[in-house]
Amino acid sequence: SELVTATLSEISKAVYSCNTFDLLFPRIQQILAGIIHSQNFFIALIDEIAENLVFHFEINQNPITPGIVISLNDPQSLTVELIRSGKPLLLDEHELNERYASGKNRLWNAKPKCWMGVPLVIGGRVIGAMVVQEYDKGGIYTNEDIKLFSVIAEQVAIAIQLKNAEEKLHNERLLLRTVIDNIPDLIYCKDNACRKILANSNDLRYLGAKSEKEIFGKTDFDYYPK
């Protein structure tokens, strides 16, 4: 119980210390390694526009072919099956062999001896999956492991939601700033003390300032006679 609490705490810290998914997902894998065998691990998220899975992070001794695209309508993909059901999935070597032999599922790389995956869910909506697997020995994951993996997945989903919100806000700010700087009018913002906190490029030229930093905290009286 203490180990789970510590793991969730570390993931929460990682959200604020890692600025991008490229930094966050490897850190999540490192944290998981202390509690679950995760030598072979990946996070796949849904691209709703293209209707396929995007593998945002993978660490694997038998990596999936780079550039591979898995459709959300692929009936033979284990990960798609997991996402469609919205339920955790734990398979041992015997169950995997039966699935591959019957054609229910197909291999994308080497055959694993055990496979465990959990959906990533935000607000009741599945946004992707988190999966671990093992190729050298089977039976290393248990029902207790998948319960633990599911709890961790809840925290990971929250982390993804926060990062997506940050990225969306950043992009909106960037778009707004681009519009502001390219409008020919003078545009600026002031705080309650009439100090400038924003100025577009045309306003800076009008004031004779070389950069926006020069005008931060200054009032009109710093530039014009009273």
N, CA, C and O of each residue as an XYZ file, in Angstrom:
904
protein
N       0.828     -1.195      0.000
C       0.000      0.000      0.000
C       0.867      1.252      0.000
O       0.598      2.211     -0.723
N       1.917      1.226      0.828
C       2.831      2.367      0.870
C       3.571      2.529     -0.454
O       3.815      3.646     -0.911
N       3.925      1.391     -1.066
C       4.640      1.420     -2.341
C       3.761      2.009     -3.437
O       4.241      2.773     -4.275
N       2.486      1.662     -3.437
C       1.541      2.218     -4.411
C       1.412      3.719     -4.224
O       1.462      4.479     -5.191
N       1.249      4.141     -2.984
C       1.126      5.574     -2.684
C       2.362      6.333     -3.147
O       2.255      7.411     -3.732
N       3.525      5.770     -2.884
C       4.782      6.408     -3.298
C       4.889      6.480     -4.816
O       5.372      7.471     -5.364
N       4.435      5.420     -5.495
C       4.496      5.380     -6.964
C       3.588      6.444     -7.565
O       3.989      7.157     -8.485
N       2.377      6.555     -7.053
C       1.440      7.555     -7.545
C       1.965      8.967     -7.288
O       1.787      9.866     -8.110
N       2.604      9.147     -6.152
C       3.184     10.442     -5.817
C       4.301     10.805     -6.785
O       4.411     11.956     -7.207
N       5.132      9.825     -7.138
C       6.241     10.067     -8.068
C       5.714     10.426     -9.458
O       6.275     11.291    -10.130
N       4.633      9.758     -9.892
C       4.051     10.068    -11.191
C       3.486     11.479    -11.190
O       3.628     12.219    -12.164
N       2.841     11.846    -10.079
C       2.286     13.197     -9.957
C       3.396     14.239    -10.037
O       3.222     15.274    -10.681
N       4.522     13.984     -9.398
C       5.661     14.906     -9.453
C       6.212     15.005    -10.872
O       6.625     16.073    -11.321
N       6.210     13.867    -11.565
C       6.756     13.841    -12.929
C       5.955     14.732    -13.879
O       6.505     15.303    -14.820
N       4.657     14.844    -13.622
C       3.802     15.683    -14.470
C       4.299     17.127    -14.471
O       4.265     17.803    -15.499
N       4.757     17.589    -13.315
C       5.168     18.983    -13.186
C       6.642     19.195    -13.525
O       7.051     20.309    -13.853
N       7.439     18.127    -13.445
C       8.867     18.274    -13.731
C       9.209     17.984    -15.192
O      10.259     18.403    -15.678
N       8.327     17.268    -15.894
C       8.573     16.923    -17.301
C       7.664     17.777    -18.188
O       6.440     17.708    -18.085
N       8.268     18.571    -19.047
C       7.499     19.533    -19.834
C       6.783     18.915    -21.032
O       5.783     19.457    -21.501
N       7.285     17.791    -21.526
C       6.706     17.181    -22.725
C       6.469     15.691    -22.501
O       6.980     15.098    -21.551
N       5.675     15.098    -23.408
C       5.449     13.652    -23.353
C       6.751     12.884    -23.572
O       6.932     11.803    -23.012
N       7.648     13.427    -24.373
C       8.931     12.768    -24.633
C       9.751     12.608    -23.356
O      10.579     11.703    -23.252
N       9.520     13.482    -22.397
C      10.195     13.376    -21.103
C       9.342     12.631    -20.083
O       9.861     11.886    -19.251
N       8.028     12.840    -20.154
C       7.122     12.262    -19.160
C       7.016     10.746    -19.269
O       7.120     10.049    -18.260
N       6.809     10.221    -20.482
C       6.574      8.786    -20.635
C       7.777      7.933    -20.223
O       7.582      6.917    -19.556
N       9.021      8.299    -20.591
C      10.159      7.523    -20.081
C      10.259      7.560    -18.559
O      10.645      6.576    -17.928
N       9.908      8.703    -17.978
C       9.943      8.810    -16.520
C       8.896      7.903    -15.885
O       9.158      7.290    -14.850
N       7.707      7.807    -16.493
C       6.672      6.906    -15.987
C       7.176      5.470    -16.013
O       6.960      4.718    -15.063
N       7.847      5.087    -17.098
C       8.382      3.730    -17.201
C       9.411      3.459    -16.107
O       9.432      2.376    -15.521
N      10.257      4.439    -15.836
C      11.262      4.283    -14.780
C      10.590      4.100    -13.422
O      11.032      3.281    -12.616
N       9.545      4.845    -13.170
C       8.825      4.730    -11.897
C       8.154      3.364    -11.791
O       8.194      2.722    -10.742
N       7.533      2.925    -12.894
C       6.857      1.625    -12.908
C       7.819      0.471    -12.658
O       7.452     -0.532    -12.047
N       9.055      0.621    -13.134
C      10.037     -0.459    -13.006
C      10.299     -0.818    -11.551
O      10.761     -1.920    -11.252
N      10.004      0.109    -10.646
C      10.212     -0.173     -9.229
C       9.103     -0.982     -8.598
O       9.213     -1.397     -7.444
N       8.021     -1.215     -9.350
C       6.872     -1.897     -8.751
C       6.307     -3.010     -9.639
O       5.693     -3.952     -9.137
N       6.514     -2.903    -10.963
C       6.023     -3.911    -11.915
C       7.115     -4.179    -12.950
O       7.809     -3.259    -13.382
N       7.260     -5.435    -13.340
C       8.237     -5.777    -14.372
C       7.837     -5.081    -15.674
O       6.847     -5.454    -16.303
N       8.610     -4.071    -16.073
C       8.224     -3.265    -17.236
C       9.386     -3.053    -18.206
O       9.564     -1.967    -18.757
N      10.169     -4.106    -18.401
C      11.266     -4.039    -19.359
C      10.734     -3.822    -20.775
O      11.368     -3.162    -21.600
N       9.551     -4.394    -21.039
C       8.885     -4.234    -22.333
C       7.559     -3.516    -22.078
O       6.618     -4.091    -21.531
N       7.509     -2.256    -22.485
C       6.421     -1.377    -22.068
C       6.103     -0.398    -23.187
O       7.004      0.096    -23.865
N       4.813     -0.121    -23.380
C       4.475      0.946    -24.329
C       3.193      1.651    -23.914
O       2.349      1.097    -23.210
N       3.077      2.888    -24.373
C       1.862      3.682    -24.217
C       1.380      4.052    -25.607
O       2.113      4.673    -26.377
N       0.150      3.676    -25.934
C      -0.456      4.002    -27.229
C      -1.694      4.848    -26.982
O      -2.525      4.514    -26.137
N      -1.816      5.944    -27.722
C      -2.966      6.828    -27.586
C      -3.771      6.870    -28.871
O      -3.239      6.669    -29.962
N      -5.054      7.132    -28.727
C      -5.959      7.148    -29.876
C      -5.834      8.465    -30.633
O      -5.888      9.542    -30.039
N      -5.666      8.368    -31.946
C      -5.791      9.521    -32.841
C      -7.201      9.455    -33.414
O      -7.464      8.696    -34.347
N      -8.107     10.251    -32.853
C      -9.516     10.154    -33.231
C      -9.766     10.619    -34.660
O     -10.704     10.152    -35.306
N      -8.937     11.533    -35.160
C      -9.131     12.017    -36.527
C      -8.766     10.939    -37.535
O      -9.513     10.668    -38.474
N      -7.597     10.324    -37.324
C      -7.141      9.274    -38.256
C      -7.733      7.913    -37.924
O      -7.620      6.978    -38.715
N      -8.369      7.793    -36.750
C      -8.963      6.538    -36.283
C      -7.930      5.414    -36.224
O      -8.155      4.308    -36.716
N      -6.786      5.733    -35.604
C      -5.772      4.701    -35.410
C      -5.053      4.926    -34.087
O      -5.331      5.883    -33.364
N      -4.122      4.024    -33.786
C      -3.336      4.121    -32.563
C      -1.980      4.741    -32.865
O      -1.345      4.416    -33.868
N      -1.547      5.629    -31.991
C      -0.227      6.236    -32.113
C       0.601      5.761    -30.922
O       0.228      5.974    -29.768
N       1.733      5.112    -31.216
C       2.614      4.621    -30.162
C       3.542      5.760    -29.738
O       4.565      6.018    -30.372
N       3.157      6.439    -28.645
C       3.898      7.615    -28.198
C       5.189      7.244    -27.482
O       6.149      8.014    -27.481
N       5.209      6.067    -26.877
C       6.428      5.640    -26.198
C       6.493      4.124    -26.191
O       5.497      3.445    -25.940
N       7.696      3.597    -26.473
C       7.886      2.148    -26.439
C       9.307      1.836    -26.009
O      10.265      2.386    -26.552
N       9.437      0.953    -25.033
C      10.720      0.375    -24.679
C      10.522     -1.127    -24.758
O       9.707     -1.686    -24.024
N      11.256     -1.781    -25.636
C      10.934     -3.164    -25.969
C      12.168     -3.864    -26.513
O      12.862     -3.322    -27.373
N      12.445     -5.069    -26.018
C      13.564     -5.834    -26.556
C      13.251     -6.357    -27.953
O      14.158     -6.747    -28.689
N      11.974     -6.365    -28.319
C      11.534     -6.705    -29.680
C      10.586     -5.611    -30.160
O       9.373     -5.818    -30.207
N      11.131     -4.445    -30.517
C      10.268     -3.292    -30.833
C       9.375     -3.512    -32.039
O       9.716     -4.241    -32.971
N       8.213     -2.854    -31.994
C       7.296     -2.863    -33.129
C       7.946     -2.122    -34.288
O       8.674     -1.151    -34.080
N       7.686     -2.579    -35.507
C       8.268     -1.950    -36.687
C       7.968     -0.458    -36.702
O       6.805     -0.065    -36.613
N       9.020      0.398    -36.815
C       8.795      1.852    -36.821
C       7.825      2.271    -37.924
O       7.879      1.764    -39.044
N       6.948      3.197    -37.589
C       6.010      3.714    -38.580
C       4.761      2.874    -38.765
O       3.891      3.221    -39.564
N       4.664      1.769    -38.030
C       3.490      0.914    -38.186
C       2.233      1.637    -37.689
O       2.266      2.333    -36.674
N       1.138      1.464    -38.411
C      -0.127      2.090    -38.052
C      -1.153      0.994    -37.777
O      -1.355      0.101    -38.600
N      -1.794      1.070    -36.621
C      -2.820      0.099    -36.252
C      -4.164      0.807    -36.223
O      -4.370      1.736    -35.442
N      -5.067      0.368    -37.068
C      -6.393      0.976    -37.138
C      -7.220      0.587    -35.915
O      -7.085     -0.514    -35.383
N      -8.071      1.502    -35.482
C      -8.976      1.206    -34.377
C     -10.029      0.179    -34.768
O     -10.757     -0.333    -33.918
N     -10.104     -0.114    -36.050
C     -11.055     -1.117    -36.538
C     -10.388     -2.464    -36.775
O     -11.013     -3.381    -37.307
N      -9.111     -2.590    -36.383
C      -8.384     -3.847    -36.584
C      -8.862     -4.878    -35.561
O      -8.615     -4.703    -34.367
N      -9.537     -5.944    -35.991
C     -10.092     -6.915    -35.040
C      -9.036     -7.859    -34.465
O      -9.314     -8.585    -33.510
N      -7.813     -7.858    -35.042
C      -6.795     -8.806    -34.599
C      -5.753     -8.197    -33.657
O      -4.832     -8.882    -33.211
N      -5.905     -6.928    -33.364
C      -4.947     -6.276    -32.473
C      -5.363     -6.438    -31.019
O      -6.497     -6.128    -30.656
N      -4.439     -6.928    -30.181
C      -4.721     -7.065    -28.757
C      -4.991     -5.708    -28.112
O      -5.880     -5.569    -27.272
N      -4.213     -4.720    -28.518
C      -4.370     -3.390    -27.923
C      -5.711     -2.776    -28.300
O      -6.366     -2.148    -27.468
N      -6.119     -2.956    -29.552
C      -7.421     -2.453    -29.988
C      -8.532     -3.169    -29.221
O      -9.503     -2.538    -28.802
N      -8.396     -4.480    -29.037
C      -9.384     -5.242    -28.269
C      -9.499     -4.688    -26.851
O     -10.599     -4.537    -26.319
N      -8.356     -4.390    -26.251
C      -8.328     -3.820    -24.910
C      -9.048     -2.480    -24.867
O      -9.853     -2.232    -23.969
N      -8.760     -1.619    -25.834
C      -9.364     -0.285    -25.880
C     -10.863     -0.372    -26.140
O     -11.646      0.351    -25.525
N     -11.259     -1.248    -27.045
C     -12.678     -1.398    -27.361
C     -13.483     -1.884    -26.159
O     -14.614     -1.450    -25.941
N     -12.888     -2.788    -25.382
C     -13.601     -3.337    -24.224
C     -13.582     -2.364    -23.049
O     -14.495     -2.352    -22.222
N     -12.519     -1.541    -22.987
C     -12.386     -0.624    -21.870
C     -12.083     -1.309    -20.557
O     -12.264     -0.730    -19.486
N     -11.607     -2.577    -20.645
C     -11.333     -3.355    -19.442
C      -9.896     -3.884    -19.461
O      -9.353     -4.148    -20.534
N      -9.275     -4.042    -18.287
C      -7.920     -4.608    -18.228
C      -7.879     -6.001    -18.837
O      -8.876     -6.723    -18.830
N      -6.714     -6.373    -19.364
C      -6.579     -7.672    -20.024
C      -5.249     -8.302    -19.612
O      -4.188     -7.706    -19.799
N      -5.314     -9.509    -19.050
C      -4.131    -10.252    -18.629
C      -4.150    -11.618    -19.305
O      -5.102    -12.382    -19.147
N      -3.093    -11.922    -20.061
C      -3.032    -13.174    -20.811
C      -1.720    -13.895    -20.525
O      -0.649    -13.288    -20.550
N      -1.814    -15.206    -20.249
C      -0.602    -16.005    -20.050
C      -0.180    -16.649    -21.371
O      -0.823    -16.440    -22.400
N       0.884    -17.419    -21.340
C       1.450    -17.983    -22.562
C       0.458    -18.909    -23.269
O       0.344    -18.874    -24.494
N      -0.255    -19.731    -22.506
C      -1.215    -20.659    -23.102
C      -2.337    -19.904    -23.818
O      -2.698    -20.249    -24.943
N      -2.877    -18.896    -23.182
C      -3.962    -18.108    -23.788
C      -3.479    -17.370    -25.028
O      -4.199    -17.284    -26.022
N      -2.263    -16.837    -24.972
C      -1.709    -16.138    -26.132
C      -1.517    -17.099    -27.309
O      -1.852    -16.773    -28.447
N      -0.978    -18.279    -27.022
C      -0.754    -19.263    -28.089
C      -2.070    -19.662    -28.755
O      -2.134    -19.810    -29.975
N      -3.115    -19.833    -27.951
C      -4.427    -20.185    -28.494
C      -4.964    -19.073    -29.397
O      -5.510    -19.347    -30.466
N      -4.809    -17.840    -28.973
C      -5.301    -16.699    -29.750
C      -4.564    -16.587    -31.086
O      -5.186    -16.370    -32.126
N      -3.229    -16.737    -31.054
C      -2.458    -16.605    -32.293
C      -2.700    -17.789    -33.227
O      -2.748    -17.623    -34.446
N      -2.852    -18.980    -32.654
C      -3.087    -20.170    -33.468
C      -4.452    -20.119    -34.148
O      -4.592    -20.570    -35.285
N      -5.455    -19.577    -33.471
C      -6.805    -19.518    -34.035
C      -6.990    -18.335    -34.987
O      -7.983    -18.268    -35.712
N      -6.033    -17.404    -34.985
C      -6.148    -16.218    -35.838
C      -6.947    -15.086    -35.205
O      -7.208    -14.068    -35.846
N      -7.335    -15.268    -33.938
C      -8.078    -14.195    -33.274
C      -7.221    -12.946    -33.140
O      -7.695    -11.821    -33.300
N      -5.949    -13.172    -32.842
C      -4.993    -12.066    -32.776
C      -3.794    -12.395    -33.653
O      -3.525    -13.561    -33.941
N      -3.070    -11.351    -34.079
C      -1.866    -11.586    -34.871
C      -0.672    -10.907    -34.221
O      -0.824     -9.959    -33.450
N       0.521    -11.405    -34.542
C       1.748    -10.880    -33.972
C       2.249     -9.686    -34.762
O       2.184     -9.664    -35.991
N       2.756     -8.684    -34.032
C       3.391     -7.526    -34.663
C       4.907     -7.637    -34.577
O       5.631     -6.988    -35.332
N       5.379     -8.464    -33.648
C       6.820     -8.718    -33.513
C       6.982    -10.109    -32.906
O       6.230    -11.016    -33.264
N       7.942    -10.307    -31.996
C       8.130    -11.611    -31.375
C       6.936    -11.971    -30.481
O       6.232    -11.096    -29.979
N       6.730    -13.277    -30.298
C       5.587    -13.737    -29.503
C       5.884    -13.588    -28.012
O       6.869    -14.143    -27.524
N       5.049    -12.846    -27.279
C       5.257    -12.715    -25.829
C       4.783    -13.970    -25.094
O       3.941    -14.718    -25.592
N       5.335    -14.182    -23.911
C       4.905    -15.298    -23.071
C       3.878    -14.865    -22.027
O       3.197    -15.695    -21.425
N       3.783    -13.575    -21.826
C       2.694    -13.030    -21.016
C       2.491    -11.577    -21.420
O       3.427    -10.894    -21.835
N       1.263    -11.126    -21.292
C       0.865     -9.798    -21.791
C      -0.160     -9.205    -20.835
O      -1.130     -9.868    -20.466
N       0.053     -7.963    -20.438
C      -0.879     -7.298    -19.519
C      -1.087     -5.862    -19.974
O      -0.130     -5.110    -20.161
N      -2.351     -5.492    -20.149
C      -2.659     -4.143    -20.599
C      -3.849     -3.561    -19.859
O      -4.749     -4.284    -19.432
N      -3.840     -2.240    -19.716
C      -4.957     -1.540    -19.073
C      -5.328     -0.331    -19.919
O      -4.454      0.305    -20.507
N      -6.617     -0.009    -19.986
C      -7.029      1.186    -20.735
C      -6.692      2.456    -19.974
O      -6.672      2.463    -18.743
N      -6.432      3.514    -20.698
C      -6.258      4.841    -20.104
C      -7.579      5.573    -20.299
O      -8.013      5.793    -21.430
N      -8.209      5.948    -19.203
C      -9.568      6.478    -19.256
C      -9.624      7.870    -18.627
O      -9.096      8.092    -17.538
N     -10.270      8.800    -19.328
C     -10.490     10.152    -18.814
C     -11.968     10.478    -18.957
O     -12.509     10.474    -20.063
N     -12.615     10.758    -17.842
C     -14.029     11.103    -17.866
C     -14.907     10.043    -18.502
O     -15.874     10.368    -19.192
N     -14.582      8.786    -18.277
C     -15.355      7.690    -18.837
C     -15.037      7.385    -20.295
O     -15.653      6.501    -20.891
N     -14.085      8.104    -20.872
C     -13.725      7.908    -22.285
C     -12.324      7.319    -22.366
O     -11.383      7.853    -21.779
N     -12.190      6.214    -23.100
C     -10.885      5.579    -23.279
C     -10.066      6.388    -24.285
O     -10.509      6.632    -25.407
N      -8.865      6.800    -23.868
C      -8.004      7.593    -24.756
C      -6.789      6.814    -25.242
O      -6.049      7.290    -26.103
N      -6.579      5.628    -24.700
C      -5.419      4.847    -25.122
C      -5.221      3.643    -24.233
O      -6.145      3.195    -23.553
N      -3.988      3.115    -24.244
C      -3.694      1.917    -23.464
C      -2.253      1.959    -22.975
O      -1.385      2.581    -23.588
N      -2.022      1.280    -21.856
C      -0.685      1.113    -21.295
C      -0.445     -0.388    -21.157
O      -1.253     -1.098    -20.557
N       0.665     -0.868    -21.712
C       0.868     -2.317    -21.826
C       2.279     -2.706    -21.396
O       3.248     -2.001    -21.682
N       2.377     -3.845    -20.700
C       3.662     -4.487    -20.426
C       3.579     -5.922    -20.926
O       2.503     -6.520    -20.947
N       4.720     -6.466    -21.326
C       4.762     -7.849    -21.798
C       6.142     -8.436    -21.550
O       7.112     -7.708    -21.336
N       6.218     -9.761    -21.580
C       7.480    -10.438    -21.323
C       7.683    -11.547    -22.362
O       6.758    -12.296    -22.676
N       8.911    -11.639    -22.889
C       9.201    -12.601    -23.953
C       9.985    -13.821    -23.467
O       9.916    -14.881    -24.088
N      10.721    -13.686    -22.378
C      11.617    -14.759    -21.952
C      10.978    -15.757    -20.997
O      11.307    -16.942    -21.038
N      10.076    -15.301    -20.142
C       9.436    -16.215    -19.200
C       7.999    -15.790    -18.954
O       7.674    -14.603    -18.958
N       7.150    -16.778    -18.741
C       5.737    -16.498    -18.535
C       5.370    -16.513    -17.062
O       6.180    -16.844    -16.196
N       4.118    -16.141    -16.808
C       3.599    -16.218    -15.443
C       4.139    -15.195    -14.478
O       4.037    -15.384    -13.266
N       4.720    -14.099    -14.984
C       5.296    -13.122    -14.057
C       4.278    -12.064    -13.627
O       4.531    -11.307    -12.690
N       3.120    -12.008    -14.313
C       2.083    -11.053    -13.931
C       0.902    -11.805    -13.313
O       0.526    -12.884    -13.771
N       0.334    -11.216    -12.273
C      -0.765    -11.847    -11.548
C      -1.992    -10.932    -11.548
O      -1.937     -9.801    -12.029
N      -3.088    -11.439    -11.004
C      -4.297    -10.623    -10.882
C      -4.064     -9.416     -9.973
O      -4.664     -8.360    -10.176
N      -3.194     -9.572     -8.973
C      -2.856     -8.442     -8.107
C      -2.097     -7.378     -8.897
O      -2.277     -6.179     -8.680
N      -1.238     -7.841     -9.826
C      -0.481     -6.902    -10.656
C      -1.401     -6.067    -11.543
O      -1.196     -4.864    -11.710
N      -2.408     -6.714    -12.105
C      -3.277     -5.971    -13.020
C      -4.154     -4.982    -12.252
O      -4.508     -3.931    -12.786
N      -4.510     -5.305    -11.004
C      -5.232     -4.341    -10.167
C      -4.345     -3.126     -9.887
O      -4.791     -1.980     -9.951
N      -3.092     -3.406     -9.579
C      -2.127     -2.348     -9.308
C      -1.883     -1.509    -10.567
O      -1.833     -0.281    -10.505
N      -1.734     -2.179    -11.695
C      -1.494     -1.513    -12.981
C      -2.673     -0.604    -13.331
O      -2.485      0.474    -13.894
N      -3.877     -1.039    -12.999
C      -5.080     -0.250    -13.283
C      -5.111      1.026    -12.447
O      -5.488      2.089    -12.940
N      -4.711      0.914    -11.177
C      -4.667      2.096    -10.303
C      -3.647      3.102    -10.833
O      -3.909      4.305    -10.868
N      -2.490      2.603    -11.242
C      -1.448      3.475    -11.787
C      -1.913      4.112    -13.092
O      -1.598      5.269    -13.368
N      -2.665      3.353    -13.896
C      -3.161      3.869    -15.181
C      -4.077      5.068    -14.971
O      -4.093      5.985    -15.792
N      -4.838      5.073    -13.883
C      -5.713      6.217    -13.586
C      -4.878      7.484    -13.413
O      -5.243      8.550    -13.909
N      -3.763      7.361    -12.710
C      -2.886      8.508    -12.489
C      -2.207      8.933    -13.789
O      -2.039     10.124    -14.050
N      -1.821      7.956    -14.597
C      -1.178      8.257    -15.887
C      -2.159      8.981    -16.806
O      -1.777      9.920    -17.503
N      -3.423      8.548    -16.811
C      -4.447      9.205    -17.636
C      -4.629     10.659    -17.218
O      -4.781     11.538    -18.067
N      -4.615     10.913    -15.912
C      -4.715     12.289    -15.417
C      -3.511     13.106    -15.873
O      -3.641     14.271    -16.250
N      -2.339     12.479    -15.833
C      -1.118     13.160    -16.285
C      -1.213     13.532    -17.753
O      -0.825     14.634    -18.141
N      -1.727     12.619    -18.576
C      -1.886     12.878    -20.004
C      -2.887     13.999    -20.236
O      -2.677     14.863    -21.088
N      -3.979     13.982    -19.473
C      -4.995     15.033    -19.599
C      -4.395     16.398    -19.276
O      -4.645     17.371    -19.988
N      -3.609     16.473    -18.213
C      -2.982     17.740    -17.824
C      -2.012     18.224    -18.895
O      -1.991     19.407    -19.234
N      -1.208     17.304    -19.425
C      -0.233     17.685    -20.452
C      -0.929     18.119    -21.736
O      -0.487     19.061    -22.394
N      -2.013     17.440    -22.094
C      -2.774     17.843    -23.283
C      -3.363     19.238    -23.104
O      -3.361     20.045    -24.033
N      -3.869     19.517    -21.893
C      -4.439     20.836    -21.608
C      -3.357     21.911    -21.684
O      -3.590     22.998    -22.214
N      -2.172     21.602    -21.150
C      -1.055     22.551    -21.203
C      -0.646     22.828    -22.645
O      -0.406     23.973    -23.029
N      -0.572     21.763    -23.434
C      -0.169     21.927    -24.834
C      -1.213     22.725    -25.619
O      -0.865     23.573    -26.441
N      -2.496     22.446    -25.358
C      -3.560     23.178    -26.039
C      -3.517     24.658    -25.668
O      -3.656     25.524    -26.532
N      -3.322     24.945    -24.373
C      -3.239     26.332    -23.915
C      -2.034     27.036    -24.543
O      -2.129     28.190    -24.961
N      -0.903     26.330    -24.604
C       0.300     26.906    -25.215
C       0.068     27.245    -26.683
O       0.462     28.312    -27.155
N      -0.578     26.323    -27.403
C      -0.841     26.552    -28.829
C      -1.811     27.714    -29.039
O      -1.652     28.505    -29.969
N      -2.826     27.810    -28.161
C      -3.777     28.913    -28.278
C      -3.102     30.253    -27.991
O      -3.366     31.247    -28.667
N      -2.231     30.269    -26.986
C      -1.489     31.494    -26.681
C      -0.580     31.882    -27.845
O      -0.462     33.057    -28.194
N       0.055     30.883    -28.435
C       0.953     31.140    -29.565
C       0.182     31.714    -30.743
O       0.637     32.652    -31.397
N      -0.993     31.140    -31.008
C      -1.830     31.633    -32.107
C      -2.287     33.065    -31.825
O      -2.215     33.928    -32.699
N      -2.754     33.310    -30.606
C      -3.220     34.648    -30.236
C      -2.086     35.660    -30.354
O      -2.289     36.766    -30.855
N      -0.900     35.288    -29.898
C       0.234     36.205    -29.949
C       0.640     36.503    -31.392
O       1.007     37.630    -31.727
N       0.568     35.480    -32.234
C       0.894     35.677    -33.647
C      -0.066     36.662    -34.295
O       0.345     37.522    -35.074
N      -1.356     36.532    -33.968
C      -2.364     37.459    -34.497
C      -2.100     38.876    -33.993
O      -2.125     39.833    -34.767
N      -1.846     39.001    -32.679
C      -1.609     40.322    -32.078
C      -0.418     41.020    -32.734
O      -0.485     42.208    -33.049
N       0.661     40.283    -32.937
C       1.881     40.896    -33.476
C       1.766     41.255    -34.948
O       2.547     42.065    -35.447
N       0.810     40.670    -35.646
C       0.698     40.937    -37.084
C      -0.453     41.875    -37.432
O      -0.689     42.147    -38.609
N      -1.167     42.370    -36.434
C      -2.191     43.389    -36.670
C      -1.506     44.758    -36.738
O      -0.684     45.070    -35.877
N      -1.823     45.570    -37.731
C      -1.121     46.854    -37.897
C      -1.414     47.881    -36.807
O      -0.678     48.860    -36.685
N      -2.457     47.691    -36.018
C      -2.774     48.629    -34.942
C      -1.815     48.453    -33.765
O      -1.108     47.450    -33.662
N      -1.808     49.462    -32.874
C      -1.044     49.366    -31.634
C      -1.889     48.605    -30.616
O      -3.007     49.010    -30.299
N      -1.350     47.508    -30.110
C      -2.086     46.705    -29.136
C      -1.227     46.529    -27.888
O      -0.059     46.148    -27.975
N      -1.815     46.808    -26.734
C      -1.102     46.611    -25.473
C      -2.103     46.285    -24.371
O      -3.306     46.504    -24.513
N      -1.579     45.760    -23.274
C      -2.390     45.482    -22.090
C      -1.724     46.135    -20.882
O      -0.500     46.246    -20.805
N      -2.570     46.564    -19.937
C      -2.071     47.175    -18.702
C      -2.705     46.493    -17.493
O      -3.801     45.939    -17.573
N      -1.986     46.547    -16.372
C      -2.560     46.036    -15.134
C      -3.340     47.154    -14.431
O      -3.512     48.236    -14.993
N      -3.805     46.900    -13.220
C      -4.636     47.883    -12.500
C      -3.881     49.155    -12.121
O      -4.487     50.184    -11.821
N      -2.548     49.070    -12.138
C      -1.734     50.247    -11.821
C      -1.276     50.958    -13.096
O      -0.378     51.800    -13.059
N      -1.905     50.610    -14.225
C      -1.607     51.221    -15.530
C      -0.204     50.902    -16.033
O       0.338     51.628    -16.866
N       0.384     49.818    -15.530
C       1.697     49.390    -16.018
C       1.506     48.405    -17.163
O       0.644     47.529    -17.101
N       2.306     48.551    -18.196
C       2.151     47.677    -19.362
C       2.665     46.268    -19.059
O       3.727     46.082    -18.466
N       1.881     45.297    -19.481
C       2.255     43.896    -19.295
C       2.306     43.151    -20.627
O       2.680     41.979    -20.669
N       1.933     43.820    -21.707
C       1.981     43.237    -23.044
C       1.982     44.366    -24.066
O       1.298     45.373    -23.884
N       2.742     44.200    -25.129
C       2.726     45.177    -26.221
C       3.100     44.461    -27.505
O       4.031     43.655    -27.524
N       2.371     44.754    -28.587
C       2.708     44.105    -29.853
C       3.862     44.848    -30.523
O       4.305     45.890    -30.042
N       4.340     44.301    -31.635
C       5.536     44.831    -32.289
C       5.341     46.268    -32.764
O       6.283     47.060    -32.725
N       4.137     46.616    -33.212
C       3.886     47.976    -33.678
C       3.901     48.980    -32.524
O       4.376     50.105    -32.683
N       3.384     48.576    -31.374
C       3.423     49.454    -30.207
C       4.858     49.674    -29.751
O       5.217     50.781    -29.349
N       5.692     48.621    -29.811
C       7.098     48.751    -29.426
C       7.824     49.734    -30.342
O       8.619     50.555    -29.885
N       7.541     49.638    -31.639
C       8.176     50.573    -32.586
C       7.733     52.006    -32.304
O       8.539     52.933    -32.381
N       6.467     52.186    -31.979
C       5.923     53.518    -31.690
C       6.587     54.121    -30.447
O       6.829     55.326    -30.372
N       6.876     53.240    -29.469
C       7.513     53.702    -28.231
C       9.024     53.834    -28.360
O       9.679     54.460    -27.526
N       9.563     53.242    -29.407
C      11.019     53.255    -29.579
C      11.713     52.201    -28.745
O      12.906     52.321    -28.467
N      10.991     51.168    -28.340
C      11.573     50.086    -27.536
C      12.072     48.969    -28.442
O      11.493     48.694    -29.492
N      13.148     48.337    -28.019
C      13.729     47.265    -28.823
C      13.106     45.900    -28.508
O      13.085     45.017    -29.366
N      12.612     45.728    -27.312
C      12.015     44.447    -26.933
C      10.863     44.674    -25.971
O      10.746     45.739    -25.364
N      10.026     43.679    -25.839
C       8.867     43.786    -24.954
C       9.282     43.896    -23.493
O       8.595     44.529    -22.691
N      10.413     43.276    -23.152
C      10.886     43.327    -21.769
C      11.140     44.762    -21.311
O      10.993     45.077    -20.130
N      11.525     45.633    -22.256
C      11.827     47.024    -21.911
C      10.606     47.771    -21.368
O      10.743     48.693    -20.564
N       9.418     47.369    -21.810
C       8.216     48.131    -21.438
C       7.461     47.507    -20.266
O       6.536     48.122    -19.735
N       7.839     46.299    -19.854
C       7.142     45.647    -18.743
C       7.250     46.493    -17.471
O       8.343     46.902    -17.080
N       6.119     46.747    -16.838
C       6.104     47.479    -15.582
C       6.168     48.983    -15.725
O       6.190     49.696    -14.722
N       6.199     49.480    -16.937
C       6.284     50.931    -17.152
C       4.912     51.489    -17.532
O       4.057     50.786    -18.071
N       4.731     52.792    -17.229
C       3.480     53.464    -17.565
C       3.721     54.447    -18.700
O       4.852     54.632    -19.151
N       2.652     55.068    -19.148
C       2.785     56.074    -20.221
C       3.682     57.227    -19.802
O       4.316     57.858    -20.648
N       3.743     57.513    -18.483
C       4.565     58.633    -18.000
C       6.061     58.378    -18.157
O       6.873     59.300    -18.087
N       6.417     57.077    -18.376
C       7.822     56.767    -18.624
C       8.226     57.075    -20.044
O       9.413     57.090    -20.371
N       7.229     57.323    -20.899
C       7.516     57.576    -22.325
C       7.040     58.939    -22.797
O       7.579     59.472    -23.767
N       6.035     59.522    -22.131
C       5.456     60.789    -22.595
C       5.484     61.829    -21.472
O       5.412     61.474    -20.295
N       5.587     63.100    -21.829
C       5.507     64.156    -20.802
C       4.146     64.146    -20.124
O       3.144     63.782    -20.740
N       4.107     64.547    -18.852
C       2.833     64.544    -18.116
C       1.840     65.505    -18.756
O       0.713     65.639    -18.278
